[in-house]
Amino acid sequence: MMSRFAVFVMLGAMLGVMLGLAACENSDATGLAGFGSGDMQGWRAPSGKRPSRAEYAAVIAACQDGALTRTRGKPLDACLAELGLRRE
């Protein structure tokens, strides 16, 4: 049977791993800002409305994944324009 000390060490290690994973997850939330012009301000959909955060994130993800072969290697703005977003 494990000693109490070993149990506390394992619980502490598990807590450390969980906190580490949570910290990594929160740092990924700012991933859009690090990719080109991650600011969604100033962009409009073809309808004239501003895209929601979810719509903008989906378009950014499509650009990052290389969904459009003709915009690979070009700036993010070119990909966003190709997917229908326009600057105000």
Biopython code that builds the backbone (N, CA, C, O; Angstrom):
import numpy as np
from Bio.PDB.StructureBuilder import StructureBuilder

atoms = [
    (1, "MET", "N", (0.839, -1.179, 0.000)),
    (1, "MET", "CA", (0.000, 0.000, 0.000)),
    (1, "MET", "C", (0.886, 1.245, 0.000)),
    (1, "MET", "O", (1.970, 1.245, 0.582)),
    (2, "MET", "N", (0.418, 2.293, -0.652)),
    (2, "MET", "CA", (1.196, 3.526, -0.761)),
    (2, "MET", "C", (1.155, 4.304, 0.551)),
    (2, "MET", "O", (0.157, 4.309, 1.270)),
    (3, "SER", "N", (2.251, 4.943, 0.824)),
    (3, "SER", "CA", (2.278, 5.787, 2.016)),
    (3, "SER", "C", (1.521, 7.084, 1.742)),
    (3, "SER", "O", (1.294, 7.445, 0.587)),
    (4, "ARG", "N", (1.148, 7.751, 2.766)),
    (4, "ARG", "CA", (0.421, 9.023, 2.609)),
    (4, "ARG", "C", (1.270, 10.041, 1.871)),
    (4, "ARG", "O", (0.753, 10.830, 1.079)),
    (5, "PHE", "N", (2.558, 10.028, 2.125)),
    (5, "PHE", "CA", (3.457, 10.964, 1.457)),
    (5, "PHE", "C", (3.422, 10.754, -0.058)),
    (5, "PHE", "O", (3.364, 11.723, -0.816)),
    (6, "ALA", "N", (3.457, 9.496, -0.502)),
    (6, "ALA", "CA", (3.429, 9.182, -1.930)),
    (6, "ALA", "C", (2.113, 9.638, -2.561)),
    (6, "ALA", "O", (2.095, 10.122, -3.693)),
    (7, "VAL", "N", (1.029, 9.480, -1.831)),
    (7, "VAL", "CA", (-0.276, 9.905, -2.339)),
    (7, "VAL", "C", (-0.291, 11.419, -2.521)),
    (7, "VAL", "O", (-0.768, 11.913, -3.542)),
    (8, "PHE", "N", (0.222, 12.153, -1.550)),
    (8, "PHE", "CA", (0.255, 13.615, -1.648)),
    (8, "PHE", "C", (1.179, 14.073, -2.774)),
    (8, "PHE", "O", (0.872, 15.049, -3.458)),
    (9, "VAL", "N", (2.289, 13.398, -2.977)),
    (9, "VAL", "CA", (3.198, 13.743, -4.073)),
    (9, "VAL", "C", (2.498, 13.533, -5.408)),
    (9, "VAL", "O", (2.600, 14.375, -6.299)),
    (10, "MET", "N", (1.789, 12.422, -5.554)),
    (10, "MET", "CA", (1.086, 12.147, -6.814)),
    (10, "MET", "C", (-0.041, 13.156, -7.047)),
    (10, "MET", "O", (-0.241, 13.610, -8.173)),
    (11, "LEU", "N", (-0.768, 13.504, -5.999)),
    (11, "LEU", "CA", (-1.831, 14.509, -6.136)),
    (11, "LEU", "C", (-1.242, 15.864, -6.516)),
    (11, "LEU", "O", (-1.801, 16.574, -7.351)),
    (12, "GLY", "N", (-0.116, 16.220, -5.906)),
    (12, "GLY", "CA", (0.528, 17.487, -6.246)),
    (12, "GLY", "C", (1.016, 17.511, -7.687)),
    (12, "GLY", "O", (0.878, 18.517, -8.384)),
    (13, "ALA", "N", (1.587, 16.398, -8.124)),
    (13, "ALA", "CA", (2.047, 16.319, -9.511)),
    (13, "ALA", "C", (0.867, 16.411, -10.479)),
    (13, "ALA", "O", (0.950, 17.082, -11.507)),
    (14, "MET", "N", (-0.218, 15.741, -10.147)),
    (14, "MET", "CA", (-1.408, 15.781, -10.995)),
    (14, "MET", "C", (-1.979, 17.204, -11.054)),
    (14, "MET", "O", (-2.381, 17.676, -12.117)),
    (15, "LEU", "N", (-2.008, 17.865, -9.926)),
    (15, "LEU", "CA", (-2.494, 19.241, -9.899)),
    (15, "LEU", "C", (-1.596, 20.144, -10.741)),
    (15, "LEU", "O", (-2.089, 21.003, -11.473)),
    (16, "GLY", "N", (-0.291, 19.955, -10.640)),
    (16, "GLY", "CA", (0.650, 20.745, -11.447)),
    (16, "GLY", "C", (0.444, 20.546, -12.941)),
    (16, "GLY", "O", (0.471, 21.505, -13.713)),
    (17, "VAL", "N", (0.239, 19.304, -13.341)),
    (17, "VAL", "CA", (-0.001, 19.016, -14.755)),
    (17, "VAL", "C", (-1.301, 19.666, -15.225)),
    (17, "VAL", "O", (-1.348, 20.249, -16.308)),
    (18, "MET", "N", (-2.345, 19.567, -14.422)),
    (18, "MET", "CA", (-3.627, 20.164, -14.801)),
    (18, "MET", "C", (-3.528, 21.680, -14.926)),
    (18, "MET", "O", (-4.064, 22.262, -15.869)),
    (19, "LEU", "N", (-2.842, 22.325, -13.976)),
    (19, "LEU", "CA", (-2.667, 23.778, -14.057)),
    (19, "LEU", "C", (-1.824, 24.163, -15.261)),
    (19, "LEU", "O", (-2.081, 25.180, -15.906)),
    (20, "GLY", "N", (-0.822, 23.357, -15.562)),
    (20, "GLY", "CA", (0.000, 23.612, -16.746)),
    (20, "GLY", "C", (-0.797, 23.526, -18.033)),
    (20, "GLY", "O", (-0.646, 24.361, -18.925)),
    (21, "LEU", "N", (-1.646, 22.514, -18.125)),
    (21, "LEU", "CA", (-2.496, 22.377, -19.310)),
    (21, "LEU", "C", (-3.477, 23.540, -19.424)),
    (21, "LEU", "O", (-3.731, 24.037, -20.522)),
    (22, "ALA", "N", (-4.023, 23.969, -18.304)),
    (22, "ALA", "CA", (-4.945, 25.106, -18.327)),
    (22, "ALA", "C", (-4.229, 26.373, -18.782)),
    (22, "ALA", "O", (-4.799, 27.173, -19.524)),
    (23, "ALA", "N", (-2.999, 26.560, -18.348)),
    (23, "ALA", "CA", (-2.238, 27.742, -18.755)),
    (23, "ALA", "C", (-1.940, 27.703, -20.248)),
    (23, "ALA", "O", (-1.994, 28.734, -20.918)),
    (24, "CYS", "N", (-1.628, 26.532, -20.768)),
    (24, "CYS", "CA", (-1.369, 26.410, -22.202)),
    (24, "CYS", "C", (-2.624, 26.689, -23.011)),
    (24, "CYS", "O", (-2.561, 27.331, -24.059)),
    (25, "GLU", "N", (-3.741, 26.218, -22.538)),
    (25, "GLU", "CA", (-5.005, 26.440, -23.243)),
    (25, "GLU", "C", (-5.336, 27.923, -23.288)),
    (25, "GLU", "O", (-5.788, 28.416, -24.321)),
    (26, "ASN", "N", (-5.126, 28.638, -22.206)),
    (26, "ASN", "CA", (-5.411, 30.069, -22.189)),
    (26, "ASN", "C", (-4.466, 30.834, -23.097)),
    (26, "ASN", "O", (-4.874, 31.832, -23.691)),
    (27, "SER", "N", (-3.222, 30.403, -23.224)),
    (27, "SER", "CA", (-2.296, 31.129, -24.091)),
    (27, "SER", "C", (-2.652, 30.927, -25.553)),
    (27, "SER", "O", (-2.327, 31.780, -26.379)),
    (28, "ASP", "N", (-3.316, 29.815, -25.906)),
    (28, "ASP", "CA", (-3.746, 29.597, -27.284)),
    (28, "ASP", "C", (-4.917, 30.482, -27.656)),
    (28, "ASP", "O", (-5.175, 30.676, -28.844)),
    (29, "ALA", "N", (-5.625, 31.016, -26.702)),
    (29, "ALA", "CA", (-6.781, 31.864, -26.995)),
    (29, "ALA", "C", (-6.369, 33.142, -27.700)),
    (29, "ALA", "O", (-7.192, 33.765, -28.370)),
    (30, "THR", "N", (-5.110, 33.548, -27.565)),
    (30, "THR", "CA", (-4.631, 34.755, -28.226)),
    (30, "THR", "C", (-3.949, 34.428, -29.538)),
    (30, "THR", "O", (-3.245, 35.273, -30.091)),
    (31, "GLY", "N", (-4.138, 33.233, -30.045)),
    (31, "GLY", "CA", (-3.460, 32.799, -31.258)),
    (31, "GLY", "C", (-3.818, 33.623, -32.483)),
    (31, "GLY", "O", (-2.991, 33.767, -33.383)),
    (32, "LEU", "N", (-5.011, 34.161, -32.542)),
    (32, "LEU", "CA", (-5.403, 34.959, -33.694)),
    (32, "LEU", "C", (-4.596, 36.236, -33.796)),
    (32, "LEU", "O", (-4.260, 36.673, -34.897)),
    (33, "ALA", "N", (-4.281, 36.837, -32.666)),
    (33, "ALA", "CA", (-3.545, 38.092, -32.689)),
    (33, "ALA", "C", (-2.136, 37.899, -33.214)),
    (33, "ALA", "O", (-1.550, 38.835, -33.758)),
    (34, "GLY", "N", (-1.586, 36.724, -33.067)),
    (34, "GLY", "CA", (-0.230, 36.480, -33.527)),
    (34, "GLY", "C", (-0.145, 36.149, -34.998)),
    (34, "GLY", "O", (0.962, 36.016, -35.520)),
    (35, "PHE", "N", (-1.256, 36.009, -35.690)),
    (35, "PHE", "CA", (-1.258, 35.619, -37.085)),
    (35, "PHE", "C", (-1.701, 36.796, -37.933)),
    (35, "PHE", "O", (-2.897, 37.061, -38.062)),
    (36, "GLY", "N", (-0.754, 37.493, -38.502)),
    (36, "GLY", "CA", (-1.076, 38.604, -39.384)),
    (36, "GLY", "C", (-1.868, 39.683, -38.678)),
    (36, "GLY", "O", (-1.550, 40.060, -37.550)),
    (37, "SER", "N", (-2.897, 40.178, -39.338)),
    (37, "SER", "CA", (-3.736, 41.202, -38.738)),
    (37, "SER", "C", (-4.866, 40.525, -37.987)),
    (37, "SER", "O", (-5.978, 40.411, -38.502)),
    (38, "GLY", "N", (-4.586, 40.074, -36.772)),
    (38, "GLY", "CA", (-5.550, 39.326, -35.997)),
    (38, "GLY", "C", (-6.680, 40.165, -35.464)),
    (38, "GLY", "O", (-7.587, 39.636, -34.822)),
    (39, "ASP", "N", (-6.655, 41.456, -35.708)),
    (39, "ASP", "CA", (-7.701, 42.332, -35.214)),
    (39, "ASP", "C", (-8.867, 42.311, -36.185)),
    (39, "ASP", "O", (-8.715, 42.650, -37.359)),
    (40, "MET", "N", (-10.033, 41.912, -35.692)),
    (40, "MET", "CA", (-11.189, 41.821, -36.574)),
    (40, "MET", "C", (-11.861, 43.174, -36.806)),
    (40, "MET", "O", (-12.767, 43.290, -37.631)),
    (41, "GLN", "N", (-11.415, 44.186, -36.081)),
    (41, "GLN", "CA", (-11.976, 45.523, -36.278)),
    (41, "GLN", "C", (-11.617, 46.023, -37.677)),
    (41, "GLN", "O", (-10.482, 45.862, -38.126)),
    (42, "GLY", "N", (-12.562, 46.615, -38.345)),
    (42, "GLY", "CA", (-12.315, 47.176, -39.670)),
    (42, "GLY", "C", (-12.670, 46.237, -40.803)),
    (42, "GLY", "O", (-12.589, 46.629, -41.967)),
    (43, "TRP", "N", (-13.059, 45.013, -40.503)),
    (43, "TRP", "CA", (-13.434, 44.076, -41.547)),
    (43, "TRP", "C", (-14.951, 43.991, -41.645)),
    (43, "TRP", "O", (-15.653, 44.047, -40.636)),
    (44, "ARG", "N", (-15.442, 43.856, -42.857)),
    (44, "ARG", "CA", (-16.878, 43.728, -43.119)),
    (44, "ARG", "C", (-17.127, 42.525, -44.012)),
    (44, "ARG", "O", (-16.324, 42.208, -44.890)),
    (45, "ALA", "N", (-18.237, 41.870, -43.779)),
    (45, "ALA", "CA", (-18.675, 40.777, -44.650)),
    (45, "ALA", "C", (-19.296, 41.394, -45.898)),
    (45, "ALA", "O", (-19.571, 42.594, -45.916)),
    (46, "PRO", "N", (-19.522, 40.602, -46.936)),
    (46, "PRO", "CA", (-20.152, 41.152, -48.147)),
    (46, "PRO", "C", (-21.505, 41.808, -47.875)),
    (46, "PRO", "O", (-21.922, 42.695, -48.620)),
    (47, "SER", "N", (-22.194, 41.378, -46.814)),
    (47, "SER", "CA", (-23.487, 41.966, -46.475)),
    (47, "SER", "C", (-23.340, 43.358, -45.867)),
    (47, "SER", "O", (-24.324, 44.086, -45.736)),
    (48, "GLY", "N", (-22.122, 43.729, -45.497)),
    (48, "GLY", "CA", (-21.881, 45.033, -44.879)),
    (48, "GLY", "C", (-21.793, 44.964, -43.366)),
    (48, "GLY", "O", (-21.405, 45.938, -42.721)),
    (49, "LYS", "N", (-22.154, 43.813, -42.790)),
    (49, "LYS", "CA", (-22.088, 43.655, -41.339)),
    (49, "LYS", "C", (-20.693, 43.225, -40.915)),
    (49, "LYS", "O", (-19.943, 42.633, -41.692)),
    (50, "ARG", "N", (-20.362, 43.532, -39.673)),
    (50, "ARG", "CA", (-19.103, 43.039, -39.118)),
    (50, "ARG", "C", (-19.257, 41.557, -38.838)),
    (50, "ARG", "O", (-20.314, 41.121, -38.383)),
    (51, "PRO", "N", (-18.222, 40.776, -39.102)),
    (51, "PRO", "CA", (-18.329, 39.342, -38.784)),
    (51, "PRO", "C", (-18.303, 39.128, -37.276)),
    (51, "PRO", "O", (-17.670, 39.884, -36.540)),
    (52, "SER", "N", (-18.994, 38.097, -36.831)),
    (52, "SER", "CA", (-18.929, 37.750, -35.417)),
    (52, "SER", "C", (-17.541, 37.189, -35.121)),
    (52, "SER", "O", (-16.777, 36.890, -36.039)),
    (53, "ARG", "N", (-17.224, 37.050, -33.852)),
    (53, "ARG", "CA", (-15.918, 36.483, -33.503)),
    (53, "ARG", "C", (-15.779, 35.071, -34.035)),
    (53, "ARG", "O", (-14.705, 34.675, -34.487)),
    (54, "ALA", "N", (-16.866, 34.307, -33.983)),
    (54, "ALA", "CA", (-16.828, 32.929, -34.473)),
    (54, "ALA", "C", (-16.613, 32.893, -35.987)),
    (54, "ALA", "O", (-15.839, 32.075, -36.486)),
    (55, "GLU", "N", (-17.294, 33.775, -36.713)),
    (55, "GLU", "CA", (-17.116, 33.824, -38.164)),
    (55, "GLU", "C", (-15.695, 34.229, -38.518)),
    (55, "GLU", "O", (-15.072, 33.636, -39.399)),
    (56, "TYR", "N", (-15.184, 35.244, -37.826)),
    (56, "TYR", "CA", (-13.833, 35.711, -38.095)),
    (56, "TYR", "C", (-12.816, 34.617, -37.774)),
    (56, "TYR", "O", (-11.869, 34.405, -38.531)),
    (57, "ALA", "N", (-13.011, 33.928, -36.658)),
    (57, "ALA", "CA", (-12.101, 32.843, -36.279)),
    (57, "ALA", "C", (-12.136, 31.721, -37.309)),
    (57, "ALA", "O", (-11.103, 31.121, -37.605)),
    (58, "ALA", "N", (-13.316, 31.431, -37.857)),
    (58, "ALA", "CA", (-13.431, 30.381, -38.871)),
    (58, "ALA", "C", (-12.687, 30.773, -40.147)),
    (58, "ALA", "O", (-12.035, 29.934, -40.769)),
    (59, "VAL", "N", (-12.783, 32.031, -40.534)),
    (59, "VAL", "CA", (-12.092, 32.496, -41.732)),
    (59, "VAL", "C", (-10.582, 32.474, -41.507)),
    (59, "VAL", "O", (-9.829, 32.071, -42.393)),
    (60, "ILE", "N", (-10.138, 32.905, -40.327)),
    (60, "ILE", "CA", (-8.708, 32.876, -40.005)),
    (60, "ILE", "C", (-8.201, 31.434, -40.042)),
    (60, "ILE", "O", (-7.127, 31.164, -40.579)),
    (61, "ALA", "N", (-8.980, 30.509, -39.469)),
    (61, "ALA", "CA", (-8.578, 29.098, -39.465)),
    (61, "ALA", "C", (-8.472, 28.558, -40.888)),
    (61, "ALA", "O", (-7.555, 27.797, -41.198)),
    (62, "ALA", "N", (-9.394, 28.944, -41.744)),
    (62, "ALA", "CA", (-9.340, 28.509, -43.144)),
    (62, "ALA", "C", (-8.082, 29.045, -43.820)),
    (62, "ALA", "O", (-7.446, 28.339, -44.603)),
    (63, "CYS", "N", (-7.728, 30.277, -43.521)),
    (63, "CYS", "CA", (-6.514, 30.858, -44.103)),
    (63, "CYS", "C", (-5.267, 30.166, -43.564)),
    (63, "CYS", "O", (-4.329, 29.907, -44.318)),
    (64, "GLN", "N", (-5.247, 29.866, -42.270)),
    (64, "GLN", "CA", (-4.100, 29.200, -41.670)),
    (64, "GLN", "C", (-3.936, 27.787, -42.216)),
    (64, "GLN", "O", (-2.813, 27.316, -42.393)),
    (65, "ASP", "N", (-5.046, 27.111, -42.482)),
    (65, "ASP", "CA", (-4.994, 25.739, -42.974)),
    (65, "ASP", "C", (-4.687, 25.662, -44.464)),
    (65, "ASP", "O", (-4.483, 24.573, -45.001)),
    (66, "GLY", "N", (-4.653, 26.802, -45.127)),
    (66, "GLY", "CA", (-4.366, 26.802, -46.557)),
    (66, "GLY", "C", (-5.546, 26.355, -47.391)),
    (66, "GLY", "O", (-5.374, 25.649, -48.385)),
    (67, "ALA", "N", (-6.741, 26.757, -46.998)),
    (67, "ALA", "CA", (-7.952, 26.353, -47.715)),
    (67, "ALA", "C", (-7.946, 26.857, -49.158)),
    (67, "ALA", "O", (-8.491, 26.204, -50.048)),
    (68, "LEU", "N", (-7.341, 27.998, -49.384)),
    (68, "LEU", "CA", (-7.266, 28.555, -50.736)),
    (68, "LEU", "C", (-5.829, 28.442, -51.236)),
    (68, "LEU", "O", (-4.926, 29.088, -50.704)),
    (69, "THR", "N", (-5.631, 27.634, -52.241)),
    (69, "THR", "CA", (-4.263, 27.429, -52.735)),
    (69, "THR", "C", (-3.694, 28.688, -53.376)),
    (69, "THR", "O", (-2.482, 28.902, -53.338)),
    (70, "ARG", "N", (-4.531, 29.511, -53.954)),
    (70, "ARG", "CA", (-4.015, 30.707, -54.637)),
    (70, "ARG", "C", (-3.559, 31.791, -53.667)),
    (70, "ARG", "O", (-2.899, 32.742, -54.085)),
    (71, "THR", "N", (-3.897, 31.671, -52.368)),
    (71, "THR", "CA", (-3.456, 32.675, -51.404)),
    (71, "THR", "C", (-2.353, 32.158, -50.489)),
    (71, "THR", "O", (-1.941, 32.867, -49.570)),
    (72, "ARG", "N", (-1.870, 30.952, -50.714)),
    (72, "ARG", "CA", (-0.774, 30.424, -49.884)),
    (72, "ARG", "C", (0.474, 31.260, -50.090)),
    (72, "ARG", "O", (0.844, 31.572, -51.222)),
    (73, "GLY", "N", (1.114, 31.617, -49.001)),
    (73, "GLY", "CA", (2.330, 32.418, -49.072)),
    (73, "GLY", "C", (2.078, 33.904, -49.187)),
    (73, "GLY", "O", (3.022, 34.695, -49.190)),
    (74, "LYS", "N", (0.814, 34.298, -49.283)),
    (74, "LYS", "CA", (0.474, 35.716, -49.363)),
    (74, "LYS", "C", (0.061, 36.210, -47.984)),
    (74, "LYS", "O", (-0.195, 35.401, -47.093)),
    (75, "PRO", "N", (-0.006, 37.524, -47.795)),
    (75, "PRO", "CA", (-0.424, 38.049, -46.490)),
    (75, "PRO", "C", (-1.844, 37.627, -46.132)),
    (75, "PRO", "O", (-2.643, 37.274, -46.999)),
    (76, "LEU", "N", (-2.136, 37.672, -44.846)),
    (76, "LEU", "CA", (-3.453, 37.287, -44.347)),
    (76, "LEU", "C", (-4.553, 38.128, -44.990)),
    (76, "LEU", "O", (-5.626, 37.608, -45.294)),
    (77, "ASP", "N", (-4.306, 39.405, -45.197)),
    (77, "ASP", "CA", (-5.323, 40.279, -45.789)),
    (77, "ASP", "C", (-5.782, 39.768, -47.152)),
    (77, "ASP", "O", (-6.961, 39.881, -47.488)),
    (78, "ALA", "N", (-4.864, 39.210, -47.937)),
    (78, "ALA", "CA", (-5.231, 38.683, -49.258)),
    (78, "ALA", "C", (-6.175, 37.489, -49.111)),
    (78, "ALA", "O", (-7.126, 37.346, -49.880)),
    (79, "CYS", "N", (-5.909, 36.639, -48.126)),
    (79, "CYS", "CA", (-6.777, 35.484, -47.909)),
    (79, "CYS", "C", (-8.148, 35.922, -47.404)),
    (79, "CYS", "O", (-9.172, 35.401, -47.845)),
    (80, "LEU", "N", (-8.165, 36.878, -46.483)),
    (80, "LEU", "CA", (-9.447, 37.370, -45.967)),
    (80, "LEU", "C", (-10.285, 37.989, -47.087)),
    (80, "LEU", "O", (-11.495, 37.772, -47.154)),
    (81, "ALA", "N", (-9.644, 38.751, -47.956)),
    (81, "ALA", "CA", (-10.361, 39.366, -49.076)),
    (81, "ALA", "C", (-10.871, 38.299, -50.034)),
    (81, "ALA", "O", (-11.972, 38.414, -50.573)),
    (82, "GLU", "N", (-10.074, 37.271, -50.242)),
    (82, "GLU", "CA", (-10.474, 36.186, -51.137)),
    (82, "GLU", "C", (-11.679, 35.424, -50.591)),
    (82, "GLU", "O", (-12.479, 34.893, -51.360)),
    (83, "LEU", "N", (-11.810, 35.370, -49.255)),
    (83, "LEU", "CA", (-12.938, 34.683, -48.630)),
    (83, "LEU", "C", (-14.139, 35.596, -48.407)),
    (83, "LEU", "O", (-15.115, 35.185, -47.781)),
    (84, "GLY", "N", (-14.084, 36.825, -48.908)),
    (84, "GLY", "CA", (-15.255, 37.680, -48.888)),
    (84, "GLY", "C", (-15.230, 38.827, -47.897)),
    (84, "GLY", "O", (-16.128, 39.668, -47.929)),
    (85, "LEU", "N", (-14.257, 38.899, -47.032)),
    (85, "LEU", "CA", (-14.192, 40.022, -46.087)),
    (85, "LEU", "C", (-13.520, 41.220, -46.748)),
    (85, "LEU", "O", (-12.588, 41.069, -47.537)),
    (86, "ARG", "N", (-13.997, 42.382, -46.421)),
    (86, "ARG", "CA", (-13.455, 43.623, -47.000)),
    (86, "ARG", "C", (-13.125, 44.604, -45.868)),
    (86, "ARG", "O", (-13.785, 44.615, -44.829)),
    (87, "ARG", "N", (-12.109, 45.412, -46.085)),
    (87, "ARG", "CA", (-11.776, 46.475, -45.137)),
    (87, "ARG", "C", (-12.806, 47.578, -45.232)),
    (87, "ARG", "O", (-13.340, 47.855, -46.306)),
    (88, "GLU", "N", (-13.086, 48.216, -44.083)),
    (88, "GLU", "CA", (-14.052, 49.330, -44.060)),
    (88, "GLU", "C", (-13.510, 50.508, -44.819)),
    (88, "GLU", "O", (-14.174, 51.540, -44.913)),
]
sb = StructureBuilder()
sb.init_structure("model")
sb.init_model(0)
sb.init_chain("A")
sb.init_seg("    ")
for serial, (resi, resn, name, xyz) in enumerate(atoms, 1):
    if name == "N":
        sb.init_residue(resn, " ", resi, " ")
    sb.init_atom(name, np.array(xyz, "f"), 0.0, 1.0, " ", f" {name:<3s}", serial, name[0])
structure = sb.get_structure()
